Amino acid sequence: MKKAKSRQLSFIIYEASQKIKKDDPLKIIFESIDWSFIYPIIKDKYATGRELVYDPVSLFKAQLLIWLGEVKSNRRLAESLLFDSRFCVFCGFDNFLKTPAHSTFSHFRKRIGKDIYYKILHRLIAQTVVAAVINKINISSNIVHIIIHSNNGKNKSCNCGGSKCKYNKKQKSSKDKTNIKLITKNFVALGFKAKMAIDASTKLPLEVILTPKE
């Protein structure tokens, strides 16, 4: 597998990259994530020596935009990449006229397989949550419930925005109605341990519990 060649940025993308502020939340999160682990995991899914049209890392960056609530679907993602040069910069697409179609994301997921896709996505989400907490960037509890334990493990806070956690009541009510099955995964990222509770049906995280790594 050959990585996609580094091409010269189009003028519009270059201009957009110069206008992005240092404190842009997406910029901070994306620059905090270690993306390098992706290539070794998927290398067997691509023909040796063949240059890629789209870098898999760029495709995963784009998929993370959906999870973060920036766009709602692959179709909307493809449309946004055509007009939002900021998204192109963050994802690493050098020309907004040559961005992926919505079908590209579907084919990409089928190519690497559902299990590998979510294995990578969950690890990226764990890093995203930790980076957001460290840099005080808000991730809505509607996307994922985040619990942060203190260094001594006695005190905790969450992203519900209030003194009383609304998430636990919501989940208890939801479980009574639908009997949600959960999968638990553990990660280490940026000095934190991240325990992730995943909906076995949707494969998306419902809750991430962060504990400072000793």
Contacts in CASP RR format, 6 or more apart in sequence:
PFRMAT RR
TARGET T0000
AUTHOR 0000-0000-0000
METHOD contacts of the structure
MODEL  1
MKKAKSRQLSFIIYEASQKIKKDDPLKIIFESIDWSFIYPIIKDKYATGR
ELVYDPVSLFKAQLLIWLGEVKSNRRLAESLLFDSRFCVFCGFDNFLKTP
AHSTFSHFRKRIGKDIYYKILHRLIAQTVVAAVINKINISSNIVHIIIHS
NNGKNKSCNCGGSKCKYNKKQKSSKDKTNIKLITKNFVALGFKAKMAIDA
STKLPLEVILTPKE
1 39 0 8 1.000
1 42 0 8 1.000
1 43 0 8 1.000
1 45 0 8 1.000
1 46 0 8 1.000
1 47 0 8 1.000
1 48 0 8 1.000
1 49 0 8 1.000
1 50 0 8 1.000
1 52 0 8 1.000
2 49 0 8 1.000
2 50 0 8 1.000
2 51 0 8 1.000
2 52 0 8 1.000
3 39 0 8 1.000
3 51 0 8 1.000
3 52 0 8 1.000
3 55 0 8 1.000
4 51 0 8 1.000
4 52 0 8 1.000
4 53 0 8 1.000
4 54 0 8 1.000
4 55 0 8 1.000
4 58 0 8 1.000
5 51 0 8 1.000
7 94 0 8 1.000
7 95 0 8 1.000
8 94 0 8 1.000
9 17 0 8 1.000
9 94 0 8 1.000
9 95 0 8 1.000
10 94 0 8 1.000
10 95 0 8 1.000
10 96 0 8 1.000
10 97 0 8 1.000
12 85 0 8 1.000
12 96 0 8 1.000
13 85 0 8 1.000
13 88 0 8 1.000
13 89 0 8 1.000
13 93 0 8 1.000
13 94 0 8 1.000
13 95 0 8 1.000
13 96 0 8 1.000
15 85 0 8 1.000
16 85 0 8 1.000
16 86 0 8 1.000
16 88 0 8 1.000
16 89 0 8 1.000
17 89 0 8 1.000
20 27 0 8 1.000
20 86 0 8 1.000
20 89 0 8 1.000
21 27 0 8 1.000
25 132 0 8 1.000
25 135 0 8 1.000
25 137 0 8 1.000
26 68 0 8 1.000
26 70 0 8 1.000
26 86 0 8 1.000
26 90 0 8 1.000
27 90 0 8 1.000
28 131 0 8 1.000
28 135 0 8 1.000
28 137 0 8 1.000
29 68 0 8 1.000
29 128 0 8 1.000
29 131 0 8 1.000
29 132 0 8 1.000
29 135 0 8 1.000
29 137 0 8 1.000
30 61 0 8 1.000
30 90 0 8 1.000
32 127 0 8 1.000
32 130 0 8 1.000
32 131 0 8 1.000
32 134 0 8 1.000
32 135 0 8 1.000
32 190 0 8 1.000
33 124 0 8 1.000
33 127 0 8 1.000
33 128 0 8 1.000
33 131 0 8 1.000
34 127 0 8 1.000
35 57 0 8 1.000
35 60 0 8 1.000
35 61 0 8 1.000
35 124 0 8 1.000
37 120 0 8 1.000
37 123 0 8 1.000
38 56 0 8 1.000
38 57 0 8 1.000
38 60 0 8 1.000
38 120 0 8 1.000
39 56 0 8 1.000
39 57 0 8 1.000
41 116 0 8 1.000
41 119 0 8 1.000
41 120 0 8 1.000
42 56 0 8 1.000
42 112 0 8 1.000
42 116 0 8 1.000
42 120 0 8 1.000
45 111 0 8 1.000
45 112 0 8 1.000
45 113 0 8 1.000
45 116 0 8 1.000
46 52 0 8 1.000
54 93 0 8 1.000
54 100 0 8 1.000
54 104 0 8 1.000
54 108 0 8 1.000
55 92 0 8 1.000
56 108 0 8 1.000
56 112 0 8 1.000
58 91 0 8 1.000
58 92 0 8 1.000
58 93 0 8 1.000
59 91 0 8 1.000
59 100 0 8 1.000
59 104 0 8 1.000
59 105 0 8 1.000
59 108 0 8 1.000
60 120 0 8 1.000
60 121 0 8 1.000
60 124 0 8 1.000
61 90 0 8 1.000
61 91 0 8 1.000
61 92 0 8 1.000
62 77 0 8 1.000
62 81 0 8 1.000
62 87 0 8 1.000
62 91 0 8 1.000
62 100 0 8 1.000
62 105 0 8 1.000
63 77 0 8 1.000
63 105 0 8 1.000
63 121 0 8 1.000
64 121 0 8 1.000
64 124 0 8 1.000
64 125 0 8 1.000
64 128 0 8 1.000
65 71 0 8 1.000
65 77 0 8 1.000
65 80 0 8 1.000
65 87 0 8 1.000
65 90 0 8 1.000
65 91 0 8 1.000
66 72 0 8 1.000
66 73 0 8 1.000
66 74 0 8 1.000
66 77 0 8 1.000
67 121 0 8 1.000
67 125 0 8 1.000
67 128 0 8 1.000
67 143 0 8 1.000
67 204 0 8 1.000
68 128 0 8 1.000
68 139 0 8 1.000
68 143 0 8 1.000
69 143 0 8 1.000
70 80 0 8 1.000
70 87 0 8 1.000
71 77 0 8 1.000
71 80 0 8 1.000
73 102 0 8 1.000
74 102 0 8 1.000
74 105 0 8 1.000
74 106 0 8 1.000
75 102 0 8 1.000
77 102 0 8 1.000
77 105 0 8 1.000
78 99 0 8 1.000
78 100 0 8 1.000
78 101 0 8 1.000
78 102 0 8 1.000
78 104 0 8 1.000
78 105 0 8 1.000
79 102 0 8 1.000
80 87 0 8 1.000
81 87 0 8 1.000
81 88 0 8 1.000
81 91 0 8 1.000
81 93 0 8 1.000
81 96 0 8 1.000
81 99 0 8 1.000
81 100 0 8 1.000
82 96 0 8 1.000
82 97 0 8 1.000
82 99 0 8 1.000
83 96 0 8 1.000
84 96 0 8 1.000
85 96 0 8 1.000
88 94 0 8 1.000
88 95 0 8 1.000
88 96 0 8 1.000
88 99 0 8 1.000
93 99 0 8 1.000
93 100 0 8 1.000
109 117 0 8 1.000
114 203 0 8 1.000
118 203 0 8 1.000
122 185 0 8 1.000
122 187 0 8 1.000
122 196 0 8 1.000
122 198 0 8 1.000
122 205 0 8 1.000
123 187 0 8 1.000
125 144 0 8 1.000
125 196 0 8 1.000
125 205 0 8 1.000
125 208 0 8 1.000
126 185 0 8 1.000
126 187 0 8 1.000
126 189 0 8 1.000
126 194 0 8 1.000
126 196 0 8 1.000
126 208 0 8 1.000
127 187 0 8 1.000
127 189 0 8 1.000
127 190 0 8 1.000
128 139 0 8 1.000
129 139 0 8 1.000
129 144 0 8 1.000
129 146 0 8 1.000
129 194 0 8 1.000
129 208 0 8 1.000
129 210 0 8 1.000
130 189 0 8 1.000
130 190 0 8 1.000
130 191 0 8 1.000
130 192 0 8 1.000
130 194 0 8 1.000
130 210 0 8 1.000
131 137 0 8 1.000
131 189 0 8 1.000
131 190 0 8 1.000
132 138 0 8 1.000
132 139 0 8 1.000
132 146 0 8 1.000
133 146 0 8 1.000
133 148 0 8 1.000
133 192 0 8 1.000
133 210 0 8 1.000
134 190 0 8 1.000
138 159 0 8 1.000
139 146 0 8 1.000
139 159 0 8 1.000
140 159 0 8 1.000
141 158 0 8 1.000
141 159 0 8 1.000
141 160 0 8 1.000
141 161 0 8 1.000
141 166 0 8 1.000
141 167 0 8 1.000
144 205 0 8 1.000
144 206 0 8 1.000
144 207 0 8 1.000
144 208 0 8 1.000
145 158 0 8 1.000
145 159 0 8 1.000
145 160 0 8 1.000
145 167 0 8 1.000
145 171 0 8 1.000
145 206 0 8 1.000
145 207 0 8 1.000
145 208 0 8 1.000
146 158 0 8 1.000
146 159 0 8 1.000
146 207 0 8 1.000
146 208 0 8 1.000
146 210 0 8 1.000
147 156 0 8 1.000
147 157 0 8 1.000
147 158 0 8 1.000
147 207 0 8 1.000
147 208 0 8 1.000
147 209 0 8 1.000
147 210 0 8 1.000
148 156 0 8 1.000
148 157 0 8 1.000
148 158 0 8 1.000
148 210 0 8 1.000
149 155 0 8 1.000
149 156 0 8 1.000
149 209 0 8 1.000
149 210 0 8 1.000
149 211 0 8 1.000
149 212 0 8 1.000
150 156 0 8 1.000
150 212 0 8 1.000
151 212 0 8 1.000
153 211 0 8 1.000
158 165 0 8 1.000
158 167 0 8 1.000
160 166 0 8 1.000
160 167 0 8 1.000
167 207 0 8 1.000
171 180 0 8 1.000
171 206 0 8 1.000
171 207 0 8 1.000
174 180 0 8 1.000
180 199 0 8 1.000
180 200 0 8 1.000
180 201 0 8 1.000
180 206 0 8 1.000
181 199 0 8 1.000
181 200 0 8 1.000
181 201 0 8 1.000
182 197 0 8 1.000
182 198 0 8 1.000
182 199 0 8 1.000
182 200 0 8 1.000
182 206 0 8 1.000
183 197 0 8 1.000
183 198 0 8 1.000
183 199 0 8 1.000
183 200 0 8 1.000
184 195 0 8 1.000
184 196 0 8 1.000
184 197 0 8 1.000
184 198 0 8 1.000
185 195 0 8 1.000
185 196 0 8 1.000
185 198 0 8 1.000
186 193 0 8 1.000
186 194 0 8 1.000
186 195 0 8 1.000
186 196 0 8 1.000
187 193 0 8 1.000
187 194 0 8 1.000
187 196 0 8 1.000
188 194 0 8 1.000
188 213 0 8 1.000
191 212 0 8 1.000
191 213 0 8 1.000
192 210 0 8 1.000
192 211 0 8 1.000
192 212 0 8 1.000
192 213 0 8 1.000
193 210 0 8 1.000
193 211 0 8 1.000
193 212 0 8 1.000
193 213 0 8 1.000
194 208 0 8 1.000
194 209 0 8 1.000
194 210 0 8 1.000
195 208 0 8 1.000
195 209 0 8 1.000
195 211 0 8 1.000
196 205 0 8 1.000
196 207 0 8 1.000
196 208 0 8 1.000
196 209 0 8 1.000
197 205 0 8 1.000
197 206 0 8 1.000
197 207 0 8 1.000
197 208 0 8 1.000
197 209 0 8 1.000
198 204 0 8 1.000
198 205 0 8 1.000
198 206 0 8 1.000
199 205 0 8 1.000
199 206 0 8 1.000
END
